[in-house]
């Protein structure tokens, strides 16, 4: 009974902080509500007896990703009016072609992953860090690398948006 009450309280906090993230007037406050939301999700993992996921949630999301968001918020001047002209050096067709190539790569990864049979390595225990690491860097290496490339592109995009002249 106490577990159910704790779950519902945690779920209500997650929903409440999620609503505050998208309704906050200040972007910095929105990011701080996101931190509180991530911490509540980590508490939910603790209640599910998955301490490894809880620690990763705090370290990666509440620590690293939110710091990245704060850097983007601080670098991009949101009070600046939109530019009245378009840059003649912008290569729109090249960008569309590259986006199409990435989409084809994602489709190929999905098709190969769908056709690949499941590994014969038994069920993973959420408390065994070695098994989680082995699965992450063998079976799920490509999605892991795709996530890291997306984070790199987001960081480069924030730097490009923050600079006035290239």
N, C-alpha and C positions, 0 to 999 in steps of 0.2 A: 504494500500500500504506500509506504513512504517513497519507494522507488518511482511509482507512478506519479506521485505528487511532485517529486523533484524533476521528473521528466517534463511534466506539463509546465512547471515554472520556467524551466530552462527553454522549452519550446516557445513559450510566450515572450521571454526576453529576446530570443533570437528573432522572432517576428517583429517585435517592437523596435529593436535596434535596426533591423533591415528597413523598416518603414522610415525610421529617422535618417538613415543613410540617404534615401532618395528625396526626402522632403526638407532636409536642412538647407538653410539659406547660405551658410558659409561652407566652402569646400573643405576647409580644415576641420570644421566640426563634423562634416560628413565622414571624413577619413577617421576621426576619433571614434565615431559611432561604429564604423566598420571594425576597428580594433576591438571594441566591446563585443561586437557580434562574433568575431573570430574566437574570443576568449570564452564566450558562452558555448560555442560549438566544441571547443576543447573540453569544457566541463561535461558536455554530453558524451564525448568519447570516454572520459573518466568513468562516468556512470555505466557505460557499456563495457567496462573492464578492458579497454584498449589503451593502456598508458603510452605505448609507442606512438600511436596516432595522435594522442593528445599533445605530446611533446613536440612532434613534428608540426602540428597545427599552430602551436604557439611560436615555435622557432621560425618556421618558413613563412606562414601567412601573417600572423600578428607581428612578427619581427621584420622579416625581409621584404615581403610584398608591400606592406603598409609604408615602410620607409621609402620604397620606390615610388609609391603613390604620392607621398608627401614631397619628394623631390620634384615630381612632375608638377604638382600644384604650385610649388614655390618657383619653379623655372618658368612656367607658362604664365604670362601676364593676362589674366582673364578680363581685366578692365580696359584693355586696349581695344579700340574700335576695329572692325574687320577691314581688311585691305580693300581698297577701291579698284585696284588693278590686278591683273593676273601676270604671273611671271612668264616671260617669253621663253625662258630656259627650261620650263617644266616639260617633262617628257611624258605626257599622258598615255600615249599609245604603248610606250615601253612599260609603264606601270601596269596597264591592263594586261599586257602579254605576260609579264612576270606573275601577276595574280592568277592568271589562267594556268600557268605552269605549276604554281604551288597547289592549285585546286586539283590538277591532274595527278600530282604526286600524292596528295591526301587520298584521292580516290584509289590509286594503286596500292597505297599502304593499307587502306581499309579492305580492298579486295583480297590482297595477300593474307592479311590477318584473318579474314573470314574463312579463307580456304585452308589455312594452316590448322592441323589438328591440335587439340589441347595437349600440353606437355604431360608426360607420364609421371611427374614428380609428386604426386600426393598433395593433400590439402595443406595450405599454409596456416600456420598458427600465428595470430596477430602479435604474440609476445616474442616470437623468435626473429630477432633482428637480422640474423644471417640469412634466413630463408627469404625475408622480405627484400633484402639487398640483392640476393641472387636473382630473384624474380624480376626485380626492377631493372637490373643491368643485363638480363638475358632475354626474357620473354617480352618485356615492356621497354626495351631500349629505344626503339624508334619513337613511341609517344613521349618518352622522357626527353629525348633530344628535340622533338618538335616543340615541346613546351619551353625548353630553354631558348630555342631560336625565336619563338614568339616574344619572350621576355626581352631578348636582345633587340629585336626590331622595335618593340615599344620604347625601350630606353633610347635608342637612336632617334626615333621619331620625336621624343620629348626634347632631346637636345637640338634637333633641327628646328622644331617649332620655337624654341626659346631663343635661338640666335636670330639677330636681325638681318645680318648679311652673311652669306656663306663665303 
